């Protein structure tokens, strides 16, 4: 039987090559993965035009995946520098790259990504429409927004953020329920402004069936965007966020009826004590579709360190059901990240994702930690370096403060508990000061 999307194949009991590759990577039976895909609880974003992609699964019972946002802007438009970040991100283990370019020949960079990068590629068509048409926002016609979605699908993009969860009705409710930081989503703010200036309905909502037709043709996964995600702790879990989530749940069912894969985007900024509950609310309102979260950032006061605030929230979110973490770098809220910022953001997100996978009890997740602990017990420094999430940094830190004795570190020296316990349990004499 012929199939159009991974979801359609799964619903017809067809095990695609992508399913087989993901199941092997996840150490699970392909039949179990097929069931999750059929139910919409897992996805394999994999555009038919993206050659050379290494398929990955996102969703329930799968390891937590990492996305990296990149792309040129008017102030930083070096395409070679962005490709350096892409290559670094893939080498560091990121499973997805989102091209958020907002200046210049965006299609050239997007096609280069889809032609050369093995990671999943995501985009936000609403940004590109503003760049592509190069005219005042209010003069962009409704059908022109949809034409950009089609262009991205043809170019090979695996998933797209579509801001269809805010419409004329919910926009009016947003205006009645005042927020401290209003709408902080770039795409959300653009479509809100367009609706206000034109008086028209959000075209991504009004023409949702046309978008589904495009996504089904190329097997593009819909990432239903959270235009009203909270941009500060005070706005978290408010009426606007919840209204949008309810609407996204309705649109999820419409997408599934066309065998189109879906994930839901989530907060944002949020107090730590609200994160777990938000994951459960999303799971209920959006029928178990995979949840893709930015952070959440659990405090608003750490510019320069927001990779840490996001990792804290991301670990709690993933432990409670989030499937996909969008990295946050130390440059968040401040500038376009450089290569080092990208690295720090990815490492922080990978730590959060792995900590959550261990907490969820995923098969094999703890093996990595146990191997590191074994190497530490043996004082096998080379093995510790090779197992570290960032081997380069671990090796550099040790070399910058070389210990007097190779079997210790410069922190403990002869007081090393591991060394002394190994020796005493082997029947040796421990004499710390005169060694």
C-alpha positions as CSV (number, residue, x, y, z in Angstrom):
1,X,0.0,0.0,0.0
2,X,1.2,3.5,-0.8
3,X,1.3,6.0,2.0
4,X,1.8,9.8,2.2
5,X,2.8,10.5,5.8
6,X,4.5,8.5,8.6
7,X,1.2,8.8,10.5
8,X,-0.8,7.3,7.6
9,X,1.7,4.5,7.3
10,X,1.5,3.7,11.0
11,X,-2.3,3.7,10.9
12,X,-2.1,1.1,8.2
13,X,0.5,-1.1,10.0
14,X,3.3,-0.2,7.5
15,X,6.8,-0.2,9.1
16,X,8.7,2.5,7.1
17,X,12.5,2.7,6.9
18,X,12.3,5.8,9.1
19,X,10.4,3.9,11.8
20,X,12.8,1.1,11.7
21,X,15.8,3.5,12.1
22,X,14.2,5.3,15.0
23,X,13.1,2.2,16.8
24,X,16.6,0.8,16.6
25,X,18.0,4.1,17.9
26,X,15.5,4.1,20.8
27,X,16.0,0.4,21.7
28,X,12.3,-0.3,21.3
29,X,10.1,-2.6,19.1
30,X,9.1,-1.0,15.8
31,X,5.6,-2.2,16.4
32,X,5.4,-0.2,19.7
33,X,6.7,2.9,17.9
34,X,4.2,2.4,15.1
35,X,1.4,2.3,17.6
36,X,2.6,5.6,19.2
37,X,2.8,7.2,15.7
38,X,-0.7,6.1,14.8
39,X,-2.1,7.6,18.0
40,X,-0.3,10.9,17.5
41,X,1.7,10.5,20.7
42,X,5.0,10.3,18.7
43,X,6.2,11.8,15.5
44,X,9.0,11.4,13.0
45,X,9.5,14.8,11.2
46,X,10.9,13.8,7.9
47,X,10.0,15.8,4.7
48,X,10.1,13.7,1.6
49,X,12.4,16.4,0.0
50,X,15.0,16.4,2.8
51,X,17.7,14.2,1.4
52,X,20.3,12.8,3.8
53,X,18.2,13.3,7.0
54,X,19.0,11.0,9.9
55,X,15.4,10.3,11.2
56,X,14.6,10.9,14.8
57,X,11.4,10.3,16.8
58,X,9.9,12.8,19.3
59,X,7.2,11.9,21.8
60,X,6.0,9.5,24.5
61,X,8.5,6.8,25.6
62,X,11.3,8.2,23.5
63,X,14.4,10.0,24.6
64,X,14.1,13.8,25.0
65,X,15.3,15.6,21.9
66,X,17.1,19.0,21.5
67,X,16.4,21.8,19.0
68,X,18.8,24.6,18.2
69,X,17.6,28.0,16.9
70,X,19.9,29.7,14.3
71,X,19.6,32.1,11.4
72,X,20.8,35.5,10.1
73,X,19.3,38.8,11.1
74,X,19.7,42.4,9.8
75,X,22.5,43.0,12.4
76,X,24.2,39.6,11.9
77,X,24.1,38.3,8.4
78,X,27.1,36.1,7.9
79,X,25.8,32.8,6.4
80,X,29.2,31.1,6.8
81,X,29.1,31.9,10.5
82,X,25.6,30.4,10.8
83,X,26.7,27.2,9.0
84,X,29.6,26.9,11.4
85,X,27.0,27.0,14.2
86,X,24.9,24.4,12.4
87,X,27.9,22.0,12.1
88,X,28.9,22.5,15.7
89,X,25.3,21.9,16.9
90,X,25.1,18.6,15.0
91,X,28.5,17.5,16.3
92,X,27.3,18.3,19.8
93,X,24.3,16.0,19.4
94,X,21.4,18.4,18.6
95,X,18.7,16.5,16.7
96,X,17.0,19.5,15.1
97,X,17.9,22.9,13.7
98,X,15.4,25.7,13.4
99,X,16.2,28.3,10.8
100,X,14.8,31.6,12.1
101,X,16.5,33.8,9.5
102,X,14.9,37.2,9.1
103,X,17.1,39.0,6.6
104,X,18.5,38.5,3.0
105,X,18.2,35.5,0.8
106,X,16.6,33.2,3.3
107,X,15.7,30.5,0.7
108,X,19.4,30.0,-0.2
109,X,20.3,29.2,3.5
110,X,17.2,27.1,4.0
111,X,17.9,25.0,0.9
112,X,21.5,24.6,1.9
113,X,20.3,23.3,5.3
114,X,17.9,20.9,3.7
115,X,20.5,19.7,1.2
116,X,23.4,19.2,3.6
117,X,22.3,18.9,7.2
118,X,21.3,15.5,8.6
119,X,19.3,17.0,11.5
120,X,15.6,17.7,11.3
121,X,15.1,21.2,9.9
122,X,12.4,23.5,11.2
123,X,11.3,27.0,10.1
124,X,8.7,29.7,11.0
125,X,7.1,30.7,7.7
126,X,5.6,33.9,9.1
127,X,9.1,35.4,9.5
128,X,10.1,34.5,6.0
129,X,7.0,36.1,4.5
130,X,7.9,39.5,5.9
131,X,11.4,39.1,4.4
132,X,10.3,37.5,1.1
133,X,7.6,40.0,0.1
134,X,9.5,43.0,1.3
135,X,6.5,45.3,1.7
136,X,4.5,46.8,4.6
137,X,3.0,44.1,6.9
138,X,-0.5,45.2,6.3
139,X,-0.2,44.8,2.6
140,X,0.7,41.1,2.7
141,X,-2.4,39.3,1.5
142,X,-3.9,36.2,3.2
143,X,-3.0,33.8,0.4
144,X,0.6,35.1,0.4
145,X,1.1,33.8,3.9
146,X,0.1,30.4,2.8
147,X,2.3,30.5,-0.3
148,X,5.3,30.8,2.0
149,X,4.2,27.6,3.8
150,X,4.1,25.8,0.5
151,X,7.6,27.1,-0.5
152,X,9.1,25.9,2.7
153,X,7.5,22.5,2.3
154,X,8.9,22.2,-1.3
155,X,12.3,23.2,0.0
156,X,12.4,20.2,2.3
157,X,11.6,21.6,5.8
158,X,10.7,18.8,8.2
159,X,8.6,20.8,10.6
160,X,7.1,24.3,10.7
161,X,5.9,26.6,13.4
162,X,2.4,27.7,12.4
163,X,0.9,30.5,14.5
164,X,-2.8,29.4,14.1
165,X,-3.8,29.3,17.8
166,X,-4.6,33.0,18.0
167,X,-7.6,34.2,16.0
168,X,-9.9,37.2,16.0
169,X,-11.9,35.9,19.0
170,X,-8.9,35.0,21.2
171,X,-7.2,38.3,20.2
172,X,-10.1,40.2,21.6
173,X,-9.9,38.2,24.8
174,X,-6.2,38.9,25.0
175,X,-6.8,42.6,24.8
176,X,-9.4,42.4,27.7
177,X,-7.0,40.4,29.9
178,X,-4.0,42.6,30.2
179,X,-0.5,41.1,30.5
180,X,2.7,42.5,31.9
181,X,4.8,41.6,28.8
182,X,2.0,41.3,26.2
183,X,2.9,38.9,23.3
184,X,6.6,38.0,23.3
185,X,6.4,35.5,20.4
186,X,7.8,37.2,17.3
187,X,5.4,35.3,15.0
188,X,2.5,35.9,17.4
189,X,3.2,39.6,17.5
190,X,3.4,39.8,13.7
191,X,0.1,38.0,13.1
192,X,-1.6,39.9,15.9
193,X,-0.5,43.2,14.4
194,X,-1.6,42.0,10.9
195,X,-5.1,41.1,12.2
196,X,-5.4,44.5,14.0
197,X,-4.3,46.5,10.9
198,X,-6.4,44.6,8.3
199,X,-9.4,43.5,10.3
200,X,-9.1,40.1,8.8
201,X,-9.0,36.6,10.4
202,X,-5.6,35.0,11.0
203,X,-5.0,33.2,7.6
204,X,-3.1,30.3,9.3
205,X,-6.4,29.7,11.2
206,X,-8.8,30.5,8.4
207,X,-7.0,28.4,5.8
208,X,-5.9,25.6,8.1
209,X,-7.3,23.0,5.8
210,X,-5.0,24.3,3.0
211,X,-2.0,24.1,5.3
212,X,-2.9,20.5,6.1
213,X,-3.1,19.7,2.4
214,X,0.5,21.0,2.0
215,X,1.8,19.2,5.0
216,X,0.2,15.9,4.0
217,X,1.7,16.2,0.5
218,X,5.3,16.6,1.7
219,X,4.9,14.9,5.2
220,X,5.7,18.1,7.0
221,X,5.1,18.0,10.8
222,X,3.0,20.9,12.1
223,X,4.5,22.6,15.1
224,X,1.5,24.4,16.4
225,X,3.0,27.7,17.7
226,X,2.2,29.3,21.0
227,X,1.7,33.0,20.0
228,X,0.6,33.7,23.6
229,X,3.3,31.9,25.5
230,X,4.1,33.8,28.7
231,X,7.1,36.1,28.5
232,X,7.5,36.5,32.2
233,X,6.6,34.7,35.4
234,X,3.7,37.0,36.1
235,X,2.0,36.1,32.8
236,X,2.4,32.3,33.2
237,X,-0.7,30.0,33.1
238,X,-3.0,33.0,32.4
239,X,-6.2,33.1,30.4
240,X,-4.5,33.9,27.0
241,X,-2.1,30.9,27.3
242,X,-4.9,28.5,28.2
243,X,-7.3,29.8,25.5
244,X,-4.7,29.2,22.9
245,X,-3.9,25.7,24.2
246,X,-7.6,24.8,24.0
247,X,-7.7,25.9,20.3
248,X,-4.5,24.1,19.5
249,X,-6.1,20.9,20.9
250,X,-9.0,21.3,18.5
251,X,-6.6,21.9,15.5
252,X,-4.6,18.9,16.5
253,X,-7.6,16.7,16.0
254,X,-8.2,18.3,12.6
255,X,-4.6,17.6,11.6
256,X,-4.8,14.0,12.7
257,X,-8.0,13.5,10.7
258,X,-5.8,14.2,7.6
259,X,-2.9,12.0,8.9
260,X,-0.7,15.0,9.4
261,X,1.9,14.8,12.3
262,X,1.6,17.4,15.0
263,X,3.5,18.7,18.0
264,X,2.5,21.5,20.3
265,X,4.7,24.4,21.4
266,X,4.7,25.6,25.0
267,X,6.1,28.1,27.4
268,X,8.0,30.3,27.8
269,X,8.7,31.8,31.2
270,X,7.1,30.1,34.2
271,X,7.6,29.7,38.0
272,X,9.2,26.3,38.8
273,X,6.2,25.2,40.8
274,X,3.8,25.5,37.8
275,X,5.9,23.6,35.2
276,X,4.8,20.0,36.0
277,X,1.1,21.0,36.1
278,X,1.4,22.8,32.7
279,X,2.8,19.7,31.1
280,X,-0.2,17.7,32.4
281,X,-2.7,20.4,31.2
282,X,-1.1,20.3,27.8
283,X,-1.3,16.5,27.6
284,X,-5.0,16.6,28.4
285,X,-6.0,19.5,26.2
286,X,-3.9,18.4,23.2
287,X,-4.7,14.7,23.5
288,X,-1.2,13.5,24.2
289,X,0.5,15.2,21.1
290,X,4.3,15.7,21.7
291,X,5.1,18.9,23.6
292,X,7.9,21.2,22.4
293,X,9.0,23.7,25.1
294,X,11.2,26.8,25.1
295,X,12.8,26.4,28.6
296,X,10.6,27.0,30.5
297,X,12.7,29.8,32.0
298,X,12.0,29.7,35.7
299,X,13.2,33.2,36.6
300,X,13.3,36.5,34.8
301,X,16.5,37.9,36.4
302,X,19.3,36.0,34.8
303,X,20.3,37.6,31.5
304,X,23.6,36.0,30.5
305,X,22.7,32.8,32.4
306,X,19.4,32.0,30.8
307,X,20.8,28.7,29.5
308,X,20.8,27.7,33.2
309,X,17.3,29.0,34.0
310,X,16.0,27.2,30.9
311,X,17.8,23.9,31.8
312,X,16.2,23.9,35.2
313,X,12.7,24.3,33.7
314,X,13.5,22.0,30.8
315,X,14.5,19.1,33.1
316,X,11.3,19.4,35.1
317,X,9.2,19.8,32.0
318,X,10.7,16.8,30.3
319,X,10.4,14.7,33.4
320,X,6.7,15.4,33.4
321,X,6.0,14.8,29.7
322,X,7.7,17.3,27.4
323,X,9.3,15.6,24.5
324,X,11.4,18.3,22.8
325,X,13.5,21.0,24.3
326,X,14.3,24.2,22.5
327,X,17.8,25.2,23.7
328,X,18.4,28.6,25.2
329,X,21.8,30.2,25.2
330,X,23.5,32.6,27.5
331,X,22.8,35.3,24.8
332,X,19.0,34.9,25.2
333,X,17.3,38.4,25.5
334,X,20.7,40.0,24.7
335,X,22.0,39.3,21.1
336,X,22.3,36.7,18.4
337,X,24.4,33.8,19.9
338,X,27.9,33.1,18.7
339,X,29.4,29.6,18.3
340,X,30.4,29.4,22.0
341,X,27.0,30.5,23.1
342,X,25.5,27.8,20.9
343,X,27.7,25.2,22.5
344,X,26.8,26.3,26.1
345,X,23.1,26.3,25.2
346,X,23.2,22.8,23.7
347,X,25.2,21.3,26.6
348,X,22.8,22.8,29.2
349,X,19.8,21.4,27.2
350,X,21.4,18.0,26.8
351,X,22.0,17.8,30.5
352,X,18.4,18.7,31.2
353,X,17.1,16.2,28.6
354,X,19.3,13.3,30.0
355,X,18.4,14.1,33.6
356,X,14.7,13.9,32.6
357,X,15.2,10.6,30.7
358,X,16.8,9.1,33.8
359,X,14.0,10.3,36.0
360,X,11.4,8.9,33.5
361,X,13.1,5.5,33.8
362,X,13.7,5.1,30.0
363,X,15.5,1.9,29.2
364,X,19.2,2.4,29.1
365,X,19.2,6.0,30.2
366,X,21.1,5.4,33.4
367,X,23.8,3.3,31.7
368,X,25.7,6.4,30.8
369,X,25.8,7.6,34.4
370,X,26.7,4.2,35.7
371,X,29.6,4.0,33.3
372,X,30.9,7.4,34.4
373,X,30.6,6.3,38.1
374,X,32.6,3.2,37.3
375,X,35.3,5.2,35.7
376,X,35.4,7.6,38.7
377,X,35.7,4.7,41.1
378,X,38.7,3.4,39.1
379,X,40.1,6.9,38.9
380,X,40.3,6.3,35.1
381,X,40.6,9.9,33.9
382,X,40.7,9.1,30.2
383,X,37.5,7.1,30.4
384,X,35.9,10.0,32.4
385,X,36.8,12.4,29.7
386,X,35.4,10.2,27.0
387,X,32.1,9.8,28.8
388,X,31.7,13.5,29.7
389,X,28.9,15.5,28.0
390,X,31.7,18.0,27.1
391,X,35.0,16.0,27.0
392,X,36.9,19.0,25.8
393,X,36.0,21.2,28.8
394,X,36.5,18.3,31.3
395,X,40.0,17.6,29.9
396,X,40.9,21.3,29.9
397,X,39.8,21.9,33.5
398,X,42.0,19.1,34.7
399,X,45.0,20.2,32.6
400,X,44.8,23.8,33.9
401,X,45.4,22.6,37.5
402,X,47.6,19.6,37.2
403,X,47.7,17.6,40.5
404,X,50.9,16.6,42.3
405,X,49.9,12.9,41.8
406,X,48.2,11.7,38.6
407,X,45.6,9.5,40.5
408,X,44.1,12.5,42.3
409,X,42.8,16.0,41.4
410,X,44.0,19.4,42.7
411,X,40.9,19.7,44.9
412,X,41.5,16.7,47.2
413,X,45.0,15.5,46.6
414,X,45.8,12.8,49.1
415,X,42.5,13.4,50.8
416,X,40.7,11.8,47.8
417,X,38.0,9.7,49.3
418,X,37.8,7.4,46.2
419,X,41.5,6.7,46.2
420,X,41.6,6.1,50.0
421,X,38.5,3.8,50.0
422,X,39.9,1.7,47.1
423,X,43.1,1.2,49.0
424,X,41.6,0.5,52.4
425,X,39.1,-2.0,51.0
426,X,42.0,-3.7,49.2
427,X,43.7,-4.2,52.5
428,X,46.3,-1.5,52.0
429,X,47.5,1.1,54.6
430,X,46.2,4.6,54.1
431,X,48.6,7.3,55.4
432,X,47.5,10.7,54.0
433,X,50.1,13.2,55.2
434,X,53.3,11.3,54.7
435,X,52.7,10.0,51.2
